[in-house]
């Protein structure tokens, strides 16, 4: 039995599909009741619970061989959630812990990187066989259909600074291989990147070429928080602070990575951005 945390999120759903294709029995953990529908689609178990509640997490890990831990994005207590998962897995005698981190967690000025690094630290000290996956900026952050409909690729940071990208479906396939092959990947930390290192103008040109119409890149302002009179919560403030830091870093430095590890894990070249666009168009 394989447990996937935050299974109903974007990354979780892709990983669930990849593990089901690989034939694994799954238990899906999420706070959102929608995880029951997802579990029903793949004949998997569903556990509704809170990663901040140790009893919920302990219940979820019982009888599990491997835990794939995906932390919720931009949550102010993500590090605490990860610690709960590692502690429960360790107490339950889980054979293999796979943590979804991100590329370059040591960029500590970035709040989401701080949280991932804190979880990595706990994983390294857990005495459990582990694999840490460090995915790059997802291609799926670009809504191809929306960009084509508008004729504009909008982003809230500099248009000329390149970023490395990776296809989430490639990441999910790599994760499934890590789980399936188990001991071959114990005690490994894998940077999971594609080989598209491009800025927004180049991405817009690729979309234009693939769809046959003009798409331009446009830098926009960071969306202001809603002003509905409600006092922002801790989570609201954290997300805004984390995004501001992230976008400022992207605008100055971009983010880099190397595709060699992902190519080795997949046994093929990673999906290119042009291939991702073509796949997106075929799905519309």
N, C-alpha and C positions, 0 to 999 in steps of 0.2 A: 504494500500500500504506500502510495506517495501522497504527501500532504502539500498543498499549495496555499500559501497565505495571500491575502488580498487578491483572491482568485477572480473576483468579478471586475477588477480594473482592466485597463487596456492591455498592460503587459501580462497580467494574469490570464486573461482570456486567450491570448496567443499561445502562452505556455501550456495551458490546459489542452488546447486543440492539438498541439505538437505531441504532448505526452499521450493523449488518447490515440493518435495515429500510430504511436510506437507500441500500443497495446498495454499500457500500464493501468492498473486499477488506481483510482484517484479519490482523495478526500479533499473537498474544496472548502476553505475557511474564508469567511468575509463577514463584515458587519452588516452588509446590505442583503436583505432577503432575496434580492434578485439572483443571488448565487444558487438558490434552489432551482430556478429555471435553467440556469447554465448546467447544473449537475444533471438535471433530467435529460438534457439534450445528449449527454454523453454517458448516461447510466453510471454516474459517479455519485459518491456520498457528498452531502452538503452539511456543513457545520456553521451556524450563524453565531458569531461571538465577537468579542472585542479584544484586539491585540494588547490593550492596556490592562486586561484582566487576567492575571496569571492562571486562575482556575479555568477560564475558557480555553486558554492556550494549552494547558495541561491535558484537558479533555480531548482536544483536537489531535494531540501527538500520540495518544495511546494506540499501540499496535502498528505504528508507522515504521517503515524501513528507511525512508528518505524524506527529508523536509526541504522543499523549495521555498525559501523565504523571500517574498517581495514586499518591501516596505511601501506604505502609501506615500505618494509624492508630496513634498512640501508640507509635511505635518510637523508641528513644533515638538512632538514627543516621539518622533520616529526612532530615535536611538533607544529610548525606553522600550518601545515595542520589540525592536530587534533583540534586546537583552532578554526580554521575556521569552521569546521564541528559542533562543539559544539555551537558556536555563532549563526550559521544559524539555527540549529535545535531549539535552544531556542527561537529565534525570530519568527520562524514559528509555535510555539506551539506544537512541536512534543511530543507525549505522552510517548515515551520510547526510551532511547538511550542505545545501547549495544556497548561497546567498547572492541575491541580485544587488550589486553595488552600482557604481558608475565609473567611467574612465576618469582617472586623475582625482581620486578622493582627497589627495593631499592638498588640493587647492582650498585651504581652510578659510579664506575670506568668504567663500560661497557657503551659505548656510546648509543647503542640501548636501554639499560635499562633506561638511563637518559631520552631519548625521550618519552618512554612509560609512565614513572613516571610523566613527565610534563603534558601529556595529561590526565592522571588519576586525577591530581590535578585540572585541569580545569573542568573535568566531575563532581568531588565532589562538586564544587562550583556553578554548573550550575542551581540549583533549579529545575532540571528535574528529574523525575524517571529514574534511570540508572541501568544497570548491567555491571560490569566489569568482563571480562573473562581473565584469566591468563594462557594460554596454556604453556605446557612444550615443550622441544626439540622434534620435530616431528620424528616419525619413517620414514617418507617419505624422510628425509634427506639422507637415505641410499637407493641407487639404487640397489635393490636386483638382477635384471637381469644382470646389469653390474658387480656386485661383483661375481656372479656365472660364468659369461663368463671369467672373469680374474682369478678367483680362489683366489682373494685377496680383503679383506676389508681394504681400505686405509683411514686414517684420519690424519690430521695435528696437532694432540696433543697426549698426552701420552696414551698408549694402556691399561694401568692397572687401570686408574681412571674411576670409574663408573659414568654414567649419568642416570637420570630418562628419560623415553621416553613416548610419547603418540601418538596414531594413529590419524592423522588429520581427518579421517572420524568420529571417536568418538567425536572429538572436534566440528565438524560441526553438528553432530546430537544433541549434547548438546546445541549448539547455537540455533538450530531450536526449541528445547523444551523451551528454555528461551523466545524466541520471541512468540511462540504459547501460553504459559502460562502467559505471561505478568506480571500482578500485583503480582503474587506469587514470582517473582524474583526481584521486585523493591528494590533498595538500597543495592544490594548484590554484593560482590566481591568474585569470585569463582576461586580457584586454580584448574586448569584442567590438571591432570596428570594421566598417566597409572601406572601400578604397576611393570613395568620392570625397575629395577635399576641395570644396567649391564655395564661392560666395553667392549672394542672392541673385546677382545679375546673371551669373552663369546658370544657376538653377532655373531662372525664368526663361533663359534661352533654350534650355533642354526641353522644358514644358512646351514652349512655342514650336520647336521642331517636331515634337511627338504629336501634338494636337492639330497642327496646321493653322494656328491662328496666333496673332501677336499677344504675347504676355510680357509685361514690364515689371520691374521691381520697384517698390516704393517703401521708404522708411516712414514709419508712423510713430506717434508718441505712445509711451506706455499707458495702457488704459487706466484712467483714474478709478479708485474704488467708488462704489455706488454711494450717493449721498441721500440716503433715505431716512436720515435722522437717527438710525440705529448706531449705538456705540459699538465700534469694531471689537470683535472677540480676539483672544490670543491667537487663534488660528488665522484669522483675517490679517492681523498685523504681521505675523510670521510669513505668510505667503507673499504679501506685498514686499516685505523687506528682502526675502529670499529671491524673488523675481528681479527686483531692482539691482541687486548685487550680481545676479547671473547675467542679466542683459548688459550691464556695464562692462562685465568681463568679456562677454562675447564681442561687444562692440570694439573693445580695445585689442584683444588678443586672439579672438576666435577660440577654437579648441582643436587639438590635433590628436591623431592616433595612427596605429599601424594595422593593416588588414591581414598580416601574415598568420596570426593565431586563429582568426576566424576561418580563413581559408583552410588551414590544417584541420580544424574541428569539423568543418562541413565536408571536406574532401572535394571542394570545388571553389571557384572564384565567388566571392560575395556578390550579391545582387547589386547592380549599378543603379544610380538614380534614374537613368533613362528606362531601365527595365521596370523599376518601381512605377514610373509614370505610365508605361504601357499597361502594366497589370491593373493600375487604378482605372485607366480608361476602359479596359475590358470589363471591369466590374460595374460600370455605370450603365 
